[in-house]
Amino acid sequence: MADTAQYLTLGIDQELFGIDIRNVREILDMRPISKLPHAPAFLLGMIDVRGAGYPIVDLRTKLGLPRTEPTHATRIIILDVPVKGRTLGVGFVADRVFEVTGLDADQTEAAPDVGGRWQSNYIAGIGRKGEAFIVVFDLERLMEADGLPLADLAADKAA
């Protein structure tokens, strides 16, 4: 029997992405984000969640897509992201969040390196759910890609 992992599925532009549910802390409605001076374009700013500050990353910008205005479906996903041996609290803005779904390990393939729309180093694999393909993020590589010292901003979740 295949191992089945659970993923939160989310939409960015017309694509379907997955984040391992073990990294998801909570999902919030869009809210005002405090801007940070001299922050890179993908870092929208910070929000406070029950007394802890979380840097907020715009996934559209991070993936090289143009920014759009938030809609009623826009969500902030608060995640525990492994970065250099520590676990940091970071928020990702997604156009929409769908559901938690299971993907069998034997139905998940390595990311094709075809120079496509997404940088394959951010991708842990491609899963299949029915006719749809789900691009599964490698959160650590996604956050390390720009060399941003998020560790200085993020709420450190190391116990």
N, C-alpha and C positions, 0 to 999 in steps of 0.2 A: 504494500500500500504506500502511496506517495505521501511525502510530508506536505502538509498544507499550511502555508503562512497566511496571516491575516493582514490586509492592507486597507488603509483609508484611500479611497479613490477621489481624485479631484480633477477639475477641469481648468486648463489654462489655454486660452485661445480655443482652437478646435481640438486640442489634444487631451488625452486621458492619461493621468499620472497616478502613481501609487506610492504611498509612504508606509513603511512597516508600522503597524498599529502599536508595537511596543515603544515606538518613539513619540507617539502622540499623547500629549498631556490633556489638551482640551481644544475645543473649537469655539471661537467667539464671533459674534457679529462684528462687522466693520465698525470702527470707532475712531475718534480723532487720535492722530499720532503726533507726538512732539518731535519736531524736526531737530536734527543735529547739525551743527556747523561743520562744513568741510567733509561731510560724509560722502562716500561713493554713491553713484546714481542709484544702485539697487537697494541701498539702505535708507528706508523711508524715515526712520527715527526710532523713538522708544515709546512704549506704553507701560502703564502700571497695571499689574494683575495681582490683586490682593497683597499689595505692599512690595512686590518684587518688580524690578524693571526688566523689560525684555526688548532687545533690538528687533525691529521688524524689517524683514527682507521682502522686497517686491519680486516674486518669482518670475513675472513677465520680463522685467528688466534683467534679472539674473540670467534668463534664457535668451536674451537678445531680442526680445519682442518689444514693441512700443507700449508705453504706459497707456492705460485707459482709466476713465473715471470709474470709481466703485459703483456697483449696482446693488439692488436689494439682495442679490445672491452672493456677493463678495464676502469672503470669510477670512479671519485670521486664525491660523492653526498654530497653537503653541506646542512646540516640540522640545524634547530632550535630545540634543544632537551631540554625538561623540566627536570631540575635537582634541587631538593630541593627548589622548589618555584621560581626558576630563569629559564630563557631561555638562553641556551648557544649555540654558533655556533660550530659545530663539523662536520668534514668530514668523511665519511665512504667510504672505497674502496670496490667496488663490481666487480665481474668478468665481469658482463655485465648488462646493463639496458635495459628493454624491452619497457614498455608502462605504461600509466596511465589507470587503469581499475576500474570499479565500482564493489563493492561487496555488496550485500544486507545484512543487519544486520541479517535477519532471515536465511541466508545461511552461516553465520559464527558461528563456534562452538568453545567451549573452547578447549584449548590445552590438548590433552590426556596426562595423567601422567603415561607413560608406561616405563620410563627410556630409552627412545630412543636416537637417535643420538644427538638431540638438548636438551639443558637444558630448560625445559618447563617454568621456571620462566622468560625467555626472551620473551616469546610468549604471545601476547594478544589474539590470536585465530587462527583458521584455516579456511580460506575461500575457496570456490569452484568456479572455473571459467571453465565451461564446464567439461571436464574430469580431469582437473588439480587442485591440491590443492595448495593454497597460504598460506605460514606461515607468519602471520602478527606479526611484531616485536612490543614489548612494549619497546619503546626507553628509557624511564626513567629507567626501571629495567635493561635493557641491559647495560646502562652506569654505573649504581650503583653497578653492580655485583662484580666488583673487588675492589671497594673502592678507585678507582683512583681519585685523586683530579683534575679532568678535569676542574673544575671551576676555578682553578688557571691558566690554560693554555688558555681556550677557550675565544673567543670574547663574552663578556656578552651582550646579546641582550635585556636586561630589559629596558623598555622605561620609 
